[in-house]
Amino acid sequence: MAKIKKIVVDRNLCIGAASCVLTADTVFELDAENKAIIKLKGGVKSADPAEKTALEDEAVSDDTLLTAAQSCPTRAIFLYDEDGKQVYP
């Protein structure tokens, strides 16, 4: 698999199942709207696309990110490689 560089959460697809949080709680959490957001360095929480290097847990494995994305029942988590190619879903 290509190395993951960017993570995008489509909040229109997110239904708050929290499977991503259970799989990668150092990367995802649910906000007040019960939608997934991404945890960034410095305690910042973001609904915007995020580079892996900006994550609070930038050491999280690509396998963990992929498992979290695959666990989402609505496929609301999109993963992209260094070339900007979508690797999941």
Secondary structure, DSSP 4 states (H G I P E B T S, - for coil): -PPEEEEEE-TTT-----HHHHH-TTTEEE-TTS-EEEEBGGG-EESS-EEGGGBTTTT--HHHHHHHHHH-TT--EEEEETTS-EEE-
